[in-house]
Amino acid sequence: MASKCAVIGMTKVWAKELGPKGVRVNAVAPGFVDTDMTRGLPQQVKDEVVKRTPLRRMGRPEEIAHAYLFLASDEAFFVNGAVLSVDGGLTL
């Protein structure tokens, strides 16, 4: 948790400092994603996470990639200092 807080803090500080130079700084905060790492978790743990996630499933790697693609696109040109939660609503 401390490392996530550090990333959020750095994102906001760098966005403020680098924004005047035309550099946008944003972060993506993924939730539980179906990867090799999470497949190794006990089924009971995965079931509990899915139960607490409003979309009732784990994310897919390509869904996280789409968030990065959005932030890198011209559609997000005015987005700066944001932390985009891509977690199916888990952190609500």
Secondary structure as UniProt FT lines:
FT   HELIX           2..18
FT   HELIX           19..21
FT   STRAND          27..30
FT   HELIX           36..39
FT   HELIX           43..52
FT   TURN            54..55
FT   HELIX           61..72
FT   HELIX           74..76
FT   TURN            77..78
FT   STRAND          83..86
FT   TURN            88..91
//
